[in-house]
Amino acid sequence: MKNHLSKGKFIVLEGGEGCGKSSQIEILKSSLPKDQFIFTREPGGTKVADQIRNIIVTGDKDKILPETELALIYAARNEHLHRVILPALEAGKHVISDRFCLSTFVYQGAARGLSHELIASFNNIFMQNFEPDLTLIFDLDTEIAKKRVGKRNNKDERFEQFDKNFHKRIRQGFLNYAKNDPKIKVVDASKTIKQLSAQIKQELDSILNFE
């Protein structure tokens, strides 16, 4: 698989638990042209991938070994990529995904302890140089994020059960990857919903040129 040369752009929203991605995705869904954009998420995006998601994100935090988790994620991602993302891009649609490969490098790598090399080997096999045109990292202090998480009713709670050091490693992991990739932009998720939405629109406009 080569880097996609389609008319559509692939945009990914990343960040730790409680960073505000879901609220901003709903704003984007209501404000962007529905005939030009497809919204999806990981793990998930297809019937099979959603079934795998249920295994990964629900239940006890220690129920799955990190290596098993990694294999499941890439099984779901392979389905997602070939059945949803690539067909949409080839049709000229823009795809906005809630999480993608960077989450794996951070959650299963920086936070769960798997080596970058191991994850990269999976990535090379399944992604074959495919990558987002733009990744936006929602950066938020972990204490603020913890308070936000405590206020929501979320059944996909498995990763929320890990301790504060786990979530600190997630935040720092995202920031570390952002330092070395010009396609990764960090947005301040502590801003108001309106301010954050404006910043996101500005970043999207830089590659989409929409009004």
Backbone torsions as a table, in degrees:
resi	resn	phi	psi	omega
1	MET	NA	130.0	178.0
2	LYS	-100.3	168.8	175.3
3	ASN	-56.6	136.9	-174.3
4	HIS	-68.5	137.8	-179.4
5	LEU	-113.8	22.7	-176.5
6	SER	-76.1	171.7	176.5
7	LYS	-73.7	-27.4	-178.5
8	GLY	-76.7	152.4	177.1
9	LYS	-109.1	146.3	179.3
10	PHE	-110.4	117.5	-174.7
11	ILE	-121.6	135.4	-177.0
12	VAL	-123.7	136.6	175.1
13	LEU	-106.5	126.5	-176.2
14	GLU	-127.3	165.0	176.2
15	GLY	154.5	169.6	179.6
16	GLY	-76.5	-177.8	179.6
17	GLU	-64.5	137.8	176.0
18	GLY	74.4	19.2	-175.6
19	CYS	-84.0	-10.6	176.5
20	GLY	100.9	10.3	-179.9
21	LYS	-59.5	-44.4	-174.6
22	SER	-59.7	-42.2	179.6
23	SER	-63.9	-41.8	-179.0
24	GLN	-71.1	-32.8	176.7
25	ILE	-64.3	-40.2	177.2
26	GLU	-63.3	-38.0	176.8
27	ILE	-64.2	-44.6	179.4
28	LEU	-62.9	-40.4	179.4
29	LYS	-60.2	-36.8	-176.8
30	SER	-83.5	-17.3	-173.7
31	SER	-108.8	-21.3	-178.1
32	LEU	-93.9	151.0	-179.2
33	PRO	-59.7	122.0	-175.1
34	LYS	-66.3	-24.0	-179.2
35	ASP	-83.7	-5.5	-177.5
36	GLN	-113.2	-13.7	-173.4
37	PHE	-125.9	142.8	172.5
38	ILE	-122.0	133.6	179.0
39	PHE	-109.8	137.2	-179.2
40	THR	-148.7	-176.6	-177.1
41	ARG	-153.1	163.2	174.3
42	GLU	-132.1	150.2	-14.3
43	PRO	-61.7	146.2	178.9
44	GLY	137.2	-161.6	177.5
45	GLY	106.3	-22.8	174.0
46	THR	-134.7	170.8	-179.1
47	LYS	-60.3	-46.8	-179.9
48	VAL	-66.7	-44.4	-179.3
49	ALA	-63.6	-33.9	177.3
50	ASP	-68.4	-34.0	176.3
51	GLN	-66.5	-39.3	176.1
52	ILE	-66.7	-38.8	177.8
53	ARG	-55.6	-42.9	-178.1
54	ASN	-60.2	-35.0	177.0
55	ILE	-68.3	-41.0	-172.2
56	ILE	-75.6	-41.8	-167.1
57	VAL	-104.2	-0.3	177.9
58	THR	-118.5	161.3	176.0
59	GLY	91.3	-166.5	-176.4
60	ASP	-69.3	142.8	-175.6
61	LYS	-63.8	-27.7	-176.6
62	ASP	-99.9	14.8	-173.2
63	LYS	-75.2	-19.0	-176.4
64	ILE	-127.3	134.5	172.7
65	LEU	-67.8	147.2	-179.0
66	PRO	-54.7	-38.9	-179.5
67	GLU	-65.8	-39.1	176.5
68	THR	-65.0	-42.8	177.9
69	GLU	-56.7	-45.7	-179.6
70	LEU	-60.8	-45.5	-179.8
71	ALA	-62.9	-41.8	178.6
72	LEU	-63.6	-41.8	-179.1
73	ILE	-60.9	-44.0	-178.6
74	TYR	-75.1	-26.0	172.0
75	ALA	-63.5	-46.1	178.4
76	ALA	-65.4	-40.9	-177.2
77	ARG	-65.6	-36.7	178.8
78	ASN	-61.6	-44.3	176.1
79	GLU	-61.6	-45.9	-177.7
80	HIS	-61.1	-46.7	-177.0
81	LEU	-62.5	-49.1	-171.9
82	HIS	-82.6	-24.3	-177.6
83	ARG	-98.9	-19.9	-176.8
84	VAL	-123.6	-59.6	-169.5
85	ILE	-66.8	-56.8	-176.8
86	LEU	-62.4	-44.2	177.2
87	PRO	-59.7	-38.2	179.5
88	ALA	-66.7	-44.7	179.5
89	LEU	-63.0	-41.3	179.6
90	GLU	-66.2	-25.1	177.1
91	ALA	-86.1	2.2	178.6
92	GLY	87.4	9.9	178.1
93	LYS	-85.1	151.4	170.1
94	HIS	-91.4	135.1	-178.6
95	VAL	-112.9	127.4	175.4
96	ILE	-115.1	119.3	-176.1
97	SER	-114.9	135.4	171.3
98	ASP	-83.0	95.4	-178.5
99	ARG	83.9	151.8	173.8
100	PHE	-160.2	-146.5	-171.3
101	CYS	-58.9	-35.4	-177.2
102	LEU	-59.7	-36.0	177.4
103	SER	-59.1	-35.3	-180.0
104	THR	-69.1	-43.9	177.6
105	PHE	-60.9	-32.0	-177.6
106	VAL	-87.5	-52.6	-176.3
107	TYR	-68.8	-53.8	-176.8
108	GLN	-81.8	-23.2	179.4
109	GLY	-92.2	-79.5	-175.5
110	ALA	-59.1	-37.6	-175.1
111	ALA	-93.9	-37.9	-176.0
112	ARG	-96.2	-9.8	171.6
113	GLY	95.7	3.5	175.9
114	LEU	-75.1	147.6	-175.9
115	SER	-72.0	149.8	175.4
116	HIS	-57.8	-38.3	-177.6
117	GLU	-64.4	-40.7	179.0
118	LEU	-63.9	-47.6	-179.7
119	ILE	-64.3	-40.7	179.4
120	ALA	-61.4	-33.2	178.8
121	SER	-65.6	-42.2	174.5
122	PHE	-62.3	-44.1	-177.1
123	ASN	-61.8	-42.4	-179.4
124	ASN	-65.1	-38.5	-179.4
125	ILE	-67.5	-47.8	-171.7
126	PHE	-91.0	-33.7	-175.7
127	MET	-92.3	-31.6	177.6
128	GLN	46.9	56.2	175.8
129	ASN	77.0	-0.9	175.9
130	PHE	-71.1	133.9	179.8
131	GLU	-151.9	160.6	179.9
132	PRO	-65.8	153.3	171.7
133	ASP	-76.4	-28.6	179.6
134	LEU	-153.4	134.5	173.2
135	THR	-122.2	127.4	176.9
136	LEU	-107.7	120.4	177.1
137	ILE	-97.1	122.7	176.5
138	PHE	-85.7	106.3	-176.3
139	ASP	-98.0	128.6	-177.0
140	LEU	-148.4	139.1	175.3
141	ASP	-53.5	136.2	-174.2
142	THR	-65.3	-29.1	178.4
143	GLU	-70.4	-39.7	177.0
144	ILE	-65.4	-42.6	179.8
145	ALA	-61.9	-40.2	179.8
146	LYS	-61.3	-40.7	178.5
147	LYS	-64.9	-39.1	178.2
148	ARG	-64.5	-43.9	-179.8
149	VAL	-60.5	-38.7	-178.5
150	GLY	-65.1	-18.5	-177.3
151	LYS	-94.0	-8.4	-175.1
152	ARG	-106.1	155.0	178.7
153	ASN	-104.2	97.3	-171.1
154	ASN	-128.2	119.6	-179.5
155	LYS	-76.3	-20.7	178.4
156	ASP	-86.7	69.0	-165.4
157	GLU	-107.3	2.4	-169.5
158	ARG	-56.9	-46.9	-176.6
159	PHE	-73.4	-18.3	176.1
160	GLU	-70.7	-16.8	-177.7
161	GLN	-78.9	-16.3	-178.8
162	PHE	-70.8	158.1	-174.0
163	ASP	-73.5	174.3	-174.3
164	LYS	-64.2	-30.4	178.7
165	ASN	-67.0	-34.8	174.8
166	PHE	-59.0	-46.4	-177.3
167	HIS	-73.5	-29.1	173.5
168	LYS	-66.8	-38.7	177.6
169	ARG	-66.0	-35.2	176.5
170	ILE	-62.9	-49.2	-178.6
171	ARG	-59.7	-48.5	-177.8
172	GLN	-67.2	-34.2	177.9
173	GLY	-61.2	-47.1	177.5
174	PHE	-59.0	-45.7	-178.3
175	LEU	-64.5	-36.4	179.1
176	ASN	-64.6	-43.1	179.3
177	TYR	-67.0	-33.3	-179.5
178	ALA	-65.0	-27.6	-178.1
179	LYS	-65.1	-25.8	-170.1
180	ASN	-112.2	8.8	-176.8
181	ASP	-139.1	112.2	-178.2
182	PRO	-66.0	-15.0	178.3
183	LYS	-85.3	-2.5	178.2
184	ILE	-105.3	123.5	178.7
185	LYS	-117.0	140.5	178.8
186	VAL	-101.5	129.3	176.0
187	VAL	-114.8	146.6	-177.0
188	ASP	-82.5	102.5	-175.7
189	ALA	-78.7	0.4	175.9
190	SER	-84.8	-8.2	178.4
191	LYS	-67.9	166.4	174.7
192	THR	-64.5	161.0	179.8
193	ILE	-56.3	-41.8	-178.9
194	LYS	-66.9	-44.3	-180.0
195	GLN	-64.1	-42.8	-179.8
196	LEU	-65.9	-39.7	178.3
197	SER	-60.8	-40.3	179.4
198	ALA	-65.4	-39.6	179.0
199	GLN	-66.7	-40.2	178.7
200	ILE	-63.9	-44.0	178.8
201	LYS	-59.2	-40.7	179.2
202	GLN	-61.9	-42.5	179.3
203	GLU	-67.4	-41.5	178.9
204	LEU	-65.9	-38.9	-179.1
205	ASP	-62.5	-27.5	-178.9
206	SER	-65.0	-23.4	177.9
207	ILE	-117.8	-14.4	-177.0
208	LEU	-106.6	-29.0	-178.9
209	ASN	57.9	41.1	176.5
210	PHE	-94.7	160.4	-179.0
211	GLU	-89.4	NA	NA
